[in-house]
Amino acid sequence: AGAQDEKKYEDSLLNALTKAGNDTVRLHINRELGFFHQDGDQNKALIYHEAQRALAKKLQLKIWEADALQQIAYCYTTLYKLPAAYENYMQALKIAEDPAAATNGWGYSNFSYSKSPEEARQSIVGMIHFELASFYMTSRYYDVAVQHTLKALQIGERLNNKKILSLTNRDIGIYYFNDNKLDSAFIYLKRALSYYAGSPYKKNLGGVYIQLGLYYEKKQ
């Protein structure tokens, strides 16, 4: 049933894309289709996120362009095409770190449940740093990865953005767990749970419970 539902959802998006009456609608649907394929078929996801990027440039929607570059970089990281991932992350960061990117803030609530265009811009910066941590973990630059996670955490705290806070606290908890600093790991994992509870974002919540289970197992 799950696979059938997913196929129906994809078909509905493709149908909506065919019938879309303007570029802003096409922009949004391409992003959703990119997300749909991101964790299964990254090459297909890249097609949609590249389309998102092209439309964002045409419409001069800088936060959407930065987001598209971020998603493209995520796909390249997953495909282990690390030079391409790095290049796209750097382009995304350059756009999103410029306060002028928030000038045209159409659709800002799509980005980490933001409440303003400026918050959306900063949340994209936060999520880029969060994903750069995974990029550097993949590249085995562990200390640099931790620095990016802490930078994302700072942004999450400044914005009180529950999505960023749940993800960063989770990963810091995992860092401490892997370093056998179990009490510190427990503190951050419990914080992650509390932030997940206050956020509509639930992706990978199960992983926090699994990590806490491993903590309790080690503490016995």
N, C-alpha and C positions, 0 to 999 in steps of 0.2 A: 504493500500500500504506500510506503514511504517513497519508493522510487517512482511510482505512478503519480503521486502528488507532486513530486519534484518536476516530472516531465510536464504536467499540466501547468505548473507555475512558469516554467521556461517558455512553453508555448504561448501562455498569456502575455508574457513580456515581449516575445517576438511579434505577436499579433498587434500589441499596442505600439511597438516600434514602427511597424508597417503603416499604421493608421495615424501616427503622430502628426499633429498639425503645425508644430513649430519646433525650432531648434532647442529651446529650453526643455521641452518634453523629451526630445531625442537624447539630450544630454543626460537627463536623469535616468532614462531607461537603459542607456548604454552602461552607466555606472552599475545599475542593479544587475545587469547581465554579466558584467565583469565579476562582481562579487559572487554571483551564482556559480561561476566556473573556477574561481580563484584557487580553491583547495582541491580541485579534481583535475581540471584540464587547464593548466596555466597558459598554454599557447593560445587557446580559445579566449581565455580571459584577457590576454594581451590585446587581441583584436578589438574588444569592446572598450577597454580602458584607453587605447590609442584613439578610438573614435571619440570618447569622452574628452580627451585632451584637445583634439582638433576642434571640437565644438566649443570648448571652453575658451580657446584662443580666439575663435571667431566672434564669440559673444563678449569677449574681454571680461570673463569671470575668473579672476586670478585665483581665488580660493579653490574653485573647481579644477583649475589647471594644476595647481600644486597637489591637490588630492589625486588627480589622475596620474601624475608623475610618481607619487608615493605608491599607488597601487601597481603601477608598471614595475617599479623597483622591487616591490614585494614578490611579484610573479617571477622576476629574474632571479631573486635570491632563492626562491623555492626550486627553480630550475638549475641552480648552481652556476648561473652566468653572472659571476660576481662583479666583473668590471662594469657591465651594463647596469647592474643593480646600483652600484655606487654612483655612477654618473647620474642616474635618474633621481636618486635620493638627494644628491647635492643640488640638482636643479630645483627640486621640490622645495628644499630648505631655503634656497636663495629667494624664491618667490614668496614663500609663506612668512619668512622673517621680516619682510618689508611691510610696515603698517599700511601702506597704500593698497595692499592686496585686499583689504577689507572694505574698500571704497564701494565697490559694487557687490553687495552682500546677498544677492538673490539665493534663496534656498539654504541659508546658513544652518538651519536646524538639522540638516542631513549629516552634519559633521559632529560626531560625538555628543549628540543631543544638545548642541550649543544654543544659548539664549540670545545671541547677538552676532553680527558679522565679525566683530573683533574677537569675541570668544572663539568663534569657529576658526579664525586664522591662527590663534594661539594654540587651539586644540590640535590643529593639523601639525604645527611645529612639535607639540608634545608627542603625537603619534609617530612622527618621523623619527624622533629620538628613540622612542620605544622600539620601533622596527629596526633602527640602526643597531640596537643592542643585539638583536637576533642575527643581523648581518655579520657583526663582529664575532659573535659566538660561532657562527658557521665558518668564519675565517680564522678562528682560534686565537683571536686577540681578546682574551677574556677580561683583562683589566679595562680595556677601552669599552667593552660591552657594558660593564658595570657602570662606568661613568655616564653612558648614554641613558641607562635605566634611571639613574639618580637624577639626571637632567629632566627626564620625562616626569618623574615623581614630583619634582619641584614645580613644574608647570601645572600638573594635576592639582597640587595643593593650592597654588595661587588661584586657579580657576574654580576650585572645589568641584572638579569634573570627576564624577564617580566612575566612569568608564576607565579613564586613564589611571585613576587611583587603584581600582580593583586589579588592573593588569600589572601595574608596576609593583604594588605590594606583593602580589602573587610571585612575581619573578624574583624579587629580592628575598622572599621567603625560601624559594628554591635554591638561590645562590647560597644562603646560609646553611640550608639542609645539606647541600653537596659538600660544603666546607665543614660539616659535622658540628656546626654551631646551632644545636637543636633548639635551645630556648629562644634565640633570636629568630630562628626560622618560624617557630610557633607564633610569635608575636605578629610577624608580618603576614603569615597565612590567615590568622584570625582577622587581622585588619582587612585583608582582601575580601574575606567572606562578608564582613560588615558593609564594605563598599558595594559589593555585588548586590547585597540585599536592598540597597537604596537606589539601584540603577536599573533601567530597563534592559541594559546590556547583560546577557547571561552566557555568552559564548565562553567555553572552556571552564565554566564554573565547576563541572564535575572533576576537573583536574586538581582543583584546590582541595576537594574532599579526599581524593586519592592521595595527595601529598600529605594531608593531615593524618590519614590512615597509616602512611609509612612512618610519620613522626611518632605516633602512639606505639607502633610496633617496635621502633628503636628504643623508646623510653622504657619498655617493659623490663 
